[in-house]
Amino acid sequence: MAVVREFTLPDLGEGLTEATIVQWMVEVGEVVAVDQPVVEVETAKAMVEVPCPYGGVVTARFGAEGAEVPVGAPLVTVAVGAVPDDLAGTGPSAHGSEGGAPAGPADAAEAGSGNVLVGYGTSAAAARRRRIRPGGTGPAPGASRPAEQVAAGQDSSGAEAAGVPGAGAGARTGANGSAAARAAEAGSRTVAVISPLVRRMAREHDLDLREVTGSGRDGLILRTDVECAIRTRQEHATAGAGVTDAVGAAAGAAAPTGEERIPLRGMLGAAAEKFSRSRREIPEATCWVDADATELLAARRAMNVPGAPKVSLLALLARITTAALARFPQLNSTVDTKTQEIVRLPAVHLGFAAQTDRGLVVPVVRDAHARTVEDLSAEFARLTETAREGGLSLAELTHGTFTLNNYGVFGVDGSTPIINHPEAAMLGVGRIAAKPWVHDGELAVRQVVQLSLTFDHRVCDGGTAGGFLRFVADCVEQPALLLRGM
């Protein structure tokens, strides 16, 4: 007997609350094995292939390519036990149970897989989730439908349904009901919200979520619903609904034709949110200094002898940065706003800005303080190439403690960058250009670079920030200074 299992978008870690469907990797009616990727999604951090913990026949898909799906929303339903006998052993689940006997369909349905994404357990969680009961008018379990009916079987919710009982929207609604209806039946104060970000936004703006109407599936309250409610309340409080509507109509009439609107979603939306939060929460300040990088470039040329691994300029600057952080550990820290404490971090996980076709990303070099210049150079090259291919994992994009931003590659001299929240500082490096410079008491043409440090004024004062930046500049001008601490 086939058992229909619903696979929802798992918790992808790092506080991510939604993902955008990029590409479906399976079709309705296709046989899938346990842990086979079924969909590729784009989160605010990276592209992720999502494996399904169940093996069987795909009976429905939820969401079109390009649609944004919240964590906990259904992705696919799988009929476990409906796989033909000649295909039953294709997945990893066909190796048998712990006692040596082959695992049957019911065992596979209950056991699931152990190889899943962050926060999505299958062995225990599958047993807790309710089964979707077959509809009374549906075909018998395992019964097939003509190919043309399967191809046309798409319900009003956007789910493509095959001829397996319980796969359609009606069966789902009959078994589970909407989130709002379940809350009402229980008589509780629970609202249909999955995202912790939505709850936090409502809490920060003193908004009662019970008064918000959700526009998501089954009445789910989305971030846009909360933002709209907050905006509406602010408009009514300042000018009144009638005046606001008139101004909005006038603005709409004056809008130029052919304008382009780009939604702040995925990586773009995550970056916008992080920039805004950084400026909102961190009292930042910036100091800068010009430095003569002629000797640093000469040292790099001396290192890059034929046959030896290449050393990049970014790797040299990273080694200088880690040495400076060892002297000024206040800048390798974060601020815990809940406990009102400055947390100094023991290791330097160095982020660096990398421009890709999908936007700006910040890969992180783990334990940069313990790496050699050659090791740093190789890791920078690997992470940059992986970023351009869109293959960075969440672990390679998170938990940085300090960021090195080489904006000189864009041909600019200086910048006041936004701190990569929740870090406490960012070192910026401008372009290295030939400029007039006083060297050994005489005017000469030297290779000059501008260095800037943007720092969180809560973790240190200007003396610490200036000392850090001056040490970096001195090492750029005289790389031999690094030998003093070795």
C-alpha positions in Angstrom: 0.0 0.0 0.0 1.4 3.4 -1.0 1.9 6.0 1.8 1.9 9.6 0.7 4.7 11.6 2.4 4.9 15.4 2.2 8.4 16.9 2.1 8.6 20.6 3.2 11.3 23.1 2.7 13.7 22.4 5.5 15.5 24.9 7.8 18.5 25.9 5.7 20.3 27.4 8.7 21.7 30.8 9.5 18.2 32.2 10.2 17.1 31.9 6.6 13.4 31.9 6.4 12.7 31.5 2.7 14.2 30.4 -0.6 13.5 30.9 -4.3 12.9 27.9 -6.5 15.5 28.0 -9.3 15.0 24.7 -11.0 13.0 21.6 -10.5 15.1 18.5 -10.8 12.3 15.9 -10.9 8.9 15.6 -12.7 5.6 14.5 -11.4 5.3 10.7 -11.8 9.1 10.3 -11.6 10.7 7.7 -9.3 13.1 9.2 -6.8 15.5 7.5 -4.4 16.1 8.5 -0.8 18.4 11.6 -0.6 18.0 12.4 -4.3 18.0 16.1 -5.0 14.6 17.2 -6.1 14.9 21.0 -6.4 17.5 23.7 -6.6 16.8 26.8 -4.6 18.5 30.1 -4.1 18.7 31.4 -0.6 20.1 34.7 0.6 23.4 33.0 0.9 23.9 30.5 -1.9 22.4 28.0 -4.3 21.4 24.8 -2.6 20.2 21.4 -4.0 17.6 20.1 -1.6 17.5 16.3 -1.2 14.3 14.5 -0.5 14.4 12.1 2.5 11.8 9.7 1.0 12.0 7.3 -1.9 9.0 6.6 -4.2 6.9 8.2 -6.9 6.6 12.0 -7.0 2.9 12.8 -6.8 2.9 16.6 -6.7 5.2 19.6 -6.9 4.4 22.9 -5.1 5.6 26.2 -6.5 6.8 27.3 -10.0 10.3 28.2 -10.8 11.0 31.7 -9.6 8.5 31.4 -6.7 9.6 32.3 -3.2 8.9 29.5 -0.7 8.9 30.0 3.1 10.6 27.4 5.4 8.0 24.7 6.3 6.0 25.1 3.1 5.5 21.9 1.0 7.9 21.2 -1.9 6.8 17.8 -3.1 4.7 14.8 -2.0 6.1 11.3 -2.6 4.1 8.0 -2.7 6.3 5.7 -0.7 5.6 2.0 -1.6 4.3 2.9 -5.1 7.7 2.1 -6.7 7.7 -0.8 -9.2 9.5 -3.9 -7.9 12.2 -3.6 -10.5 13.1 -0.1 -9.2 12.7 -0.7 -5.5 16.4 -1.2 -4.9 17.7 1.8 -6.7 17.9 4.1 -3.7 20.1 3.9 -0.6 17.1 2.8 1.5 17.1 -0.6 -0.2 20.1 -2.0 1.7 17.9 -3.5 4.4 17.0 -2.9 7.9 19.2 -3.0 10.9 18.4 -6.6 11.6 19.5 -7.7 8.1 16.0 -8.1 6.6 15.0 -5.9 3.7 13.1 -2.7 4.6 9.6 -2.7 3.3 7.7 0.4 2.0 6.2 1.1 5.4 9.6 0.9 7.1 11.0 3.3 4.5 8.2 5.7 5.0 8.7 5.8 8.7 12.5 5.8 8.7 13.3 8.4 6.1 16.9 9.3 5.6 19.6 10.5 7.8 21.4 12.7 5.3 19.4 15.9 5.3 19.9 19.6 5.6 20.3 21.7 8.7 17.3 21.5 11.1 15.4 18.8 9.1 15.3 15.4 10.9 13.6 12.6 9.1 13.7 9.6 11.4 11.9 11.1 14.4 10.1 14.0 12.6 8.6 11.7 10.0 6.8 9.7 12.7 5.4 12.9 14.2 4.0 14.3 11.0 0.4 13.3 10.1 -0.2 11.3 7.0 -2.4 12.7 4.3 -5.4 10.5 4.1 -6.6 9.3 0.7 -9.7 11.2 -0.6 -13.0 9.2 -0.7 -13.4 9.7 -4.5 -9.7 9.1 -5.4 -8.4 5.9 -7.1 -7.1 3.0 -5.1 -3.6 3.2 -3.7 -1.0 2.7 -6.3 -3.5 3.1 -9.2 -2.2 4.9 -12.3 -3.8 7.5 -14.5 -3.4 8.2 -18.2 -0.4 10.3 -19.1 -2.5 13.1 -20.4 -4.4 13.3 -17.1 -1.1 13.5 -15.1 0.2 16.2 -17.4 -2.9 18.3 -16.9 -3.3 17.6 -13.2 -2.5 20.9 -11.7 -4.7 22.3 -8.9 -5.6 25.9 -8.1 -2.8 26.1 -5.4 -0.1 25.7 -8.0 0.7 22.0 -7.1 1.1 19.6 -10.0 -0.7 16.4 -8.9 -0.4 12.9 -10.2 -3.0 10.1 -9.8 -2.0 9.2 -6.3 -4.6 9.6 -3.5 -4.1 12.6 -1.2 -1.8 14.5 -3.6 -4.2 17.2 -4.7 -5.0 20.4 -2.9 -8.4 19.2 -1.8 -7.0 16.2 0.0 -4.3 18.4 1.6 -6.9 20.9 2.8 -9.3 18.1 4.0 -6.6 16.4 6.0 -4.6 19.3 7.4 -6.8 22.4 7.0 -5.5 25.9 6.7 -3.1 27.2 9.4 -5.7 29.9 10.4 -8.5 27.3 10.7 -6.4 25.0 12.9 -5.6 27.9 15.2 -9.3 28.9 15.4 -10.4 25.3 16.2 -7.8 25.0 19.0 -9.0 28.3 20.5 -5.5 29.4 20.9 -3.8 32.7 20.2 -1.5 31.2 17.6 -1.3 33.0 14.3 -0.3 31.5 10.9 3.4 32.6 10.9 6.4 30.4 10.1 9.2 33.0 9.7 10.9 34.2 12.9 11.8 37.4 11.0 8.2 38.2 10.5 7.5 37.8 14.3 10.5 39.9 15.1 9.4 42.7 12.8 5.9 42.7 14.3 7.3 42.7 17.8 9.7 45.7 17.1 6.8 47.7 15.6 4.3 46.7 18.3 2.0 45.1 15.7 -0.6 42.5 16.7 -0.3 39.7 14.2 -3.8 38.6 14.9 -5.0 41.7 13.1 -2.9 41.0 10.0 -4.4 39.1 7.1 -1.9 36.7 5.5 -1.6 36.6 1.7 0.4 33.3 1.7 -0.7 29.8 1.2 -3.5 28.8 3.7 -3.5 32.3 5.2 0.2 32.3 6.0 1.5 35.7 7.1 4.4 36.8 5.0 7.0 39.6 5.5 5.3 41.7 2.9 2.0 41.5 4.8 3.7 42.8 8.0 5.5 45.5 6.1 2.2 46.6 4.5 0.5 46.7 7.8 3.2 48.8 9.4 3.3 51.1 6.4 -0.5 51.6 6.5 -0.5 52.3 10.2 2.3 54.9 9.8 0.5 56.6 6.9 -2.8 56.8 8.8 -1.0 58.2 11.8 0.8 61.0 9.9 -1.4 62.2 7.2 -4.6 60.2 7.1 -5.8 57.6 4.7 -7.4 60.0 2.2 -4.4 62.3 1.8 -2.1 59.3 1.5 -4.2 57.8 -1.3 -4.3 61.1 -3.2 -0.5 61.5 -3.0 0.0 57.9 -4.1 -2.3 58.3 -7.1 -0.5 61.5 -8.1 2.9 59.8 -7.8 1.7 56.9 -9.9 0.4 59.2 -12.6 3.7 61.0 -12.7 5.8 57.8 -13.0 7.7 57.6 -16.2 6.7 55.0 -18.7 9.1 52.1 -19.2 10.4 52.2 -15.7 11.9 48.9 -14.4 11.2 47.5 -11.0 13.7 45.0 -9.5 12.4 43.0 -6.5 14.6 42.9 -3.5 14.7 39.1 -3.3 17.3 36.4 -2.8 20.9 37.7 -2.4 19.9 41.2 -3.4 17.2 41.4 -0.7 19.5 39.8 1.9 22.3 42.3 1.1 19.8 45.2 1.4 18.5 44.0 4.7 22.0 43.5 6.1 23.2 46.9 4.9 20.2 48.6 6.5 20.6 46.7 9.7 24.3 47.6 9.9 23.6 51.3 9.5 20.7 51.1 11.9 22.5 49.3 14.7 26.2 50.1 14.4 27.6 53.5 15.3 30.4 53.4 12.8 33.3 55.7 12.2 36.0 55.7 9.5 39.7 56.7 9.5 42.1 56.4 6.6 45.7 56.9 5.6 47.9 56.9 2.5 50.8 54.4 2.4 53.7 53.7 0.1 53.2 50.2 -1.2 56.4 50.1 -3.3 58.3 47.8 -0.9 55.3 45.5 -0.5 55.1 45.0 -4.3 58.8 44.3 -4.4 58.4 41.7 -1.7 55.7 40.0 -3.7 57.8 39.9 -6.8 60.6 38.3 -4.7 58.3 35.6 -3.4 56.9 34.7 -6.8 60.0 33.0 -8.1 59.6 30.5 -11.0 58.3 27.1 -9.8 57.0 28.4 -6.5 53.3 28.7 -5.6 52.0 32.1 -6.5 51.4 34.6 -3.8 48.6 37.2 -4.3 48.7 40.8 -3.1 45.4 40.1 -1.2 47.1 37.2 0.7 49.9 39.6 1.8 47.4 42.2 3.0 45.5 39.4 4.8 48.6 38.3 6.6 49.3 42.0 7.6 45.6 42.2 8.8 45.8 39.1 11.0 49.1 40.4 12.6 47.3 43.8 13.3 44.3 42.0 14.9 46.7 40.1 17.1 47.9 43.5 18.4 44.4 45.0 18.5 42.0 42.2 19.4 39.2 44.7 20.2 38.5 44.9 16.4 38.0 41.1 16.1 34.8 41.1 18.1 31.1 41.5 18.0 28.4 43.2 20.2 25.8 41.1 21.9 22.9 43.5 22.0 20.7 41.2 24.1 23.2 41.0 27.0 24.9 44.4 26.2 28.3 42.8 26.1 31.3 43.1 23.8 32.4 39.5 22.8 36.0 39.2 21.7 36.6 36.3 19.4 39.6 34.0 19.7 40.0 33.1 16.0 40.1 35.3 12.9 37.7 34.1 10.3 38.6 36.6 7.5 35.9 37.6 5.0 36.7 39.2 1.7 34.4 40.8 -0.8 34.1 39.0 -4.1 32.0 40.3 -7.1 30.1 37.7 -9.0 27.4 37.6 -11.7 24.8 37.1 -9.0 26.0 40.0 -6.9 28.4 40.7 -4.1 29.3 37.8 -1.8 31.7 37.6 1.2 33.4 34.2 1.4 35.2 33.5 4.6 38.7 32.1 5.2 38.6 30.0 8.3 41.4 30.4 10.9 43.2 33.0 8.7 45.5 33.9 11.7 47.0 30.3 11.6 47.7 30.2 7.8 50.8 31.0 5.8 50.8 33.5 3.0 50.9 30.7 0.5 48.0 28.9 2.2 46.0 32.2 2.3 46.7 32.8 -1.4 45.5 29.3 -2.4 42.3 29.6 -0.3 41.5 33.1 -1.7 41.8 31.7 -5.2 39.7 28.6 -4.4 36.9 30.6 -2.8 36.8 33.2 -5.5 36.5 30.6 -8.3 33.8 28.8 -6.3 31.9 32.0 -5.8 31.9 32.8 -9.5 30.5 29.4 -10.2 27.8 29.9 -7.6 28.9 26.8 -5.6 29.8 28.3 -2.2 28.2 26.5 0.8 26.6 28.3 3.7 29.6 27.4 5.9 31.9 29.3 3.4 29.7 32.4 3.5 29.0 32.8 7.2 30.6 33.3 10.7 33.2 35.8 9.6 34.8 37.9 12.3 36.5 40.6 10.2 36.3 41.7 6.6 39.0 42.7 4.1 37.6 44.8 1.2 39.8 45.3 -1.8 37.8 47.9 -3.7 40.9 49.0 -5.5 40.0 46.4 -8.2 37.3 48.8 -9.3 39.8 51.5 -9.9 38.8 53.7 -7.0 41.1 55.2 -4.4 39.0 55.3 -1.3 35.7 54.3 0.2 33.7 54.3 3.5 32.3 50.8 3.4 29.4 49.5 5.5 30.4 47.1 8.2 29.5 43.5 7.6 27.0 43.0 10.5 27.6 41.6 13.1 31.3 42.2 12.8 33.0 45.2 14.4 35.3 46.5 11.6 36.3 46.4 7.9 39.6 47.2 6.4 39.4 48.8 2.9 42.1 48.9 0.3 42.1 51.3 -2.6 43.9 51.0 -5.9 47.7 51.1 -5.9 48.8 53.9 -8.3 52.0 55.8 -9.1 52.0 59.2 -7.3 54.4 61.8 -6.2 55.8 60.9 -2.7 58.5 62.1 -0.4 60.9 59.2 0.1 64.1 59.5 2.1 63.7 63.3 2.1 63.3 63.6 -1.7 60.4 63.8 -4.0 60.0 60.6 -5.9 57.3 58.6 -7.9 56.1 55.8 -5.6 53.3 53.2 -5.6 50.7 54.7 -3.2 47.6 53.1 -1.8 44.9 54.5 0.5 43.8 52.3 3.4 40.6 52.9 5.3 39.2 51.4 8.5 35.5 51.5 9.3 34.9 50.4 12.9 32.1 50.0 15.5 32.7 52.8 18.0 31.1 50.7 20.7 34.0 48.2 20.7 36.9 50.7 20.7 37.8 54.4 20.5 39.8 56.3 17.9 43.1 55.6 19.5 42.7 51.8 19.0 41.4 52.2 15.5 44.2 54.6 14.6 46.8 52.3 16.1 45.5 49.3 14.1 45.5 51.3 10.8 48.9 52.8 11.4 50.4 49.3 12.1 48.8 48.1 8.8 50.2 51.0 6.9 53.7 50.6 8.4 53.8 46.9 7.4 52.7 47.9 3.9 55.6 50.3 3.7 58.0 48.0 5.4 57.0 44.4 5.1 60.0 43.3 7.2 58.2 44.6 10.3 56.2 41.4 10.2 59.3 39.5 11.1 59.5 41.2 14.4 56.6 39.3 15.8 57.6 35.9 14.4 
